[in-house]
């Protein structure tokens, strides 16, 4: 009987957290009181609702259930960011001076090969590199395209082969364009 009541109260708590984005412990106790259940059982209600709520800084935030596909994409993005951070560390250690930005982004001026989905290949310059994306400078507008970019590593005998979705483009001079994109996939290729 009590577990049935707790399940119902947990559903009310989750619904309230979804509506306002989070719920406070005192609000959980208020929901319990309104349902005629002892307020001291608020932690038991949280145990029932644990798959839908995440605790941060005194609040229980609603977290929608995540599908396997989303988990896979999050894992892939995490792996891409880890590898790009490795490229950034290698580049920083080879570069004199220090980058004073608070973000994990570097000036990464390198010629890179860009291949479009139509098979056209261009040489552009990378400008900035961060764990989530890259900025390119060249004469081509690539907005909305998914492109493959070969980023040289170290001595140039290997490169990262990245798939990037171009999210923005802007003119920076006469016949000169910046394109900014986010990484979708990444692998290492050794040149022969």
C-alpha positions in Angstrom: 0.0 0.0 0.0 2.8 2.5 1.0 4.9 1.6 -2.1 1.8 2.3 -4.3 1.4 5.7 -2.6 5.1 6.5 -3.0 5.0 5.6 -6.7 2.0 8.0 -7.2 3.7 10.7 -5.2 7.0 10.2 -7.1 5.1 10.7 -10.4 3.6 13.9 -9.0 7.1 15.1 -7.9 8.6 14.2 -11.3 5.8 16.0 -13.1 6.4 19.2 -11.0 10.1 19.0 -11.6 9.5 18.7 -15.3 7.1 21.6 -15.3 9.4 24.1 -13.5 12.8 22.4 -14.4 13.6 21.4 -10.8 12.1 20.7 -7.4 13.3 21.6 -3.9 13.2 19.2 -0.9 10.6 21.4 0.8 8.4 21.2 -2.3 8.7 17.4 -2.2 7.5 17.4 1.4 4.6 19.7 0.4 3.5 17.2 -2.3 3.7 14.4 0.3 1.6 16.3 2.7 -1.0 17.1 0.0 -1.2 13.4 -0.9 -1.7 12.5 2.8 1.6 10.7 3.1 4.1 11.4 6.0 6.5 14.1 5.1 9.4 12.2 6.5 9.2 9.8 3.5 10.5 12.4 1.1 13.8 10.6 0.6 12.0 7.3 -0.1 10.0 9.2 -2.8 13.3 10.4 -4.3 14.6 6.8 -4.4 11.5 5.8 -6.4 12.0 8.8 -8.8 15.8 8.6 -9.0 15.8 7.7 -12.8 14.1 11.0 -13.6 15.8 13.4 -11.2 19.4 14.6 -10.8 20.6 16.4 -7.7 22.7 19.6 -8.1 23.3 22.4 -5.6 20.3 21.7 -3.4 17.8 21.1 -6.2 16.5 18.0 -7.9 16.5 18.7 -11.7 14.3 16.8 -14.1 16.3 14.7 -16.5 14.5 13.1 -19.3 15.2 9.4 -20.0 18.0 9.0 -22.5 17.8 6.6 -25.3 20.6 4.2 -26.3 21.2 6.3 -29.5 21.6 9.5 -27.5 24.0 7.7 -25.0 26.0 6.5 -28.0 26.2 10.0 -29.5 27.2 11.4 -26.1 29.9 8.8 -25.8 31.2 9.5 -29.4 31.3 13.2 -28.7 33.2 12.6 -25.4 35.7 10.5 -27.3 36.1 13.1 -30.0 36.6 15.8 -27.4 39.2 13.7 -25.7 41.2 13.2 -28.9 41.0 16.8 -29.9 42.2 17.8 -26.4 45.2 15.6 -27.1 45.8 17.5 -30.4 45.6 20.8 -28.5 48.0 19.6 -25.8 50.5 18.4 -28.5 50.2 21.7 -30.3 50.5 23.8 -27.2 53.7 21.9 -26.1 55.3 22.5 -29.5 54.2 26.2 -29.5 56.1 28.9 -27.6 54.2 31.2 -25.3 50.9 30.6 -23.5 47.3 31.0 -24.5 45.6 33.2 -22.0 42.0 32.3 -22.8 39.9 30.6 -20.2 38.4 28.3 -22.8 40.1 25.2 -24.0 40.7 26.6 -27.5 43.8 27.4 -29.3 45.1 29.3 -32.3 45.6 26.4 -34.7 46.7 27.9 -38.0 47.4 25.0 -40.3 46.7 24.2 -43.9 44.0 21.5 -43.9 42.4 19.5 -46.7 38.6 19.8 -46.8 36.5 17.4 -48.9 32.8 18.2 -49.5 30.0 15.6 -49.8 30.1 16.2 -53.6 33.7 15.1 -53.6 35.3 18.6 -54.2 38.6 19.0 -52.3 40.0 22.3 -51.1 42.9 23.5 -49.1 41.8 25.9 -46.3 43.5 27.2 -43.2 42.3 26.2 -39.8 42.1 29.2 -37.4 40.9 28.0 -34.0 40.5 24.5 -32.6 38.5 23.5 -29.6 37.3 20.1 -28.3 33.9 20.7 -29.9 34.8 22.4 -33.2 37.0 24.1 -35.6 37.1 27.5 -37.5 38.3 27.5 -41.1 39.4 30.4 -43.4 39.3 30.2 -47.1 37.4 31.3 -50.3 34.5 28.8 -50.0 31.2 29.2 -48.2 30.4 25.8 -46.6 27.4 26.6 -44.5 25.2 23.6 -43.7 27.5 21.1 -45.3 29.0 18.0 -43.8 32.7 18.0 -44.7 35.7 15.7 -44.1 38.8 17.5 -42.9 42.3 16.1 -42.6 44.1 17.9 -39.7 47.9 17.2 -39.6 49.4 15.9 -36.4 52.9 16.4 -35.2 55.5 15.9 -37.9 52.8 15.5 -40.6 53.1 11.7 -41.1 49.7 11.2 -39.6 46.5 13.2 -39.5 43.1 13.3 -37.9 40.4 12.6 -40.4 37.4 14.5 -39.0 33.8 14.8 -40.1 32.5 18.4 -39.4 29.1 20.0 -39.8 29.6 23.7 -40.8 27.2 25.7 -38.5 28.1 29.3 -39.5 29.8 31.2 -42.3 30.8 34.9 -42.5 32.7 37.1 -44.8 36.0 38.5 -43.4 37.3 40.2 -46.4 37.0 40.4 -50.2 36.7 36.8 -51.3 37.7 35.5 -47.9 35.3 33.6 -45.7 35.3 32.0 -42.2 33.4 28.8 -41.6 32.8 27.4 -38.1 31.8 23.8 -37.5 31.3 21.1 -34.9 32.9 17.7 -34.9 30.7 14.7 -35.7 33.3 11.9 -36.1 37.1 11.4 -35.9 39.8 8.9 -36.7 43.6 8.7 -37.1 45.1 8.0 -40.5 48.7 7.3 -41.1 50.1 8.7 -44.4 52.3 6.4 -46.5 
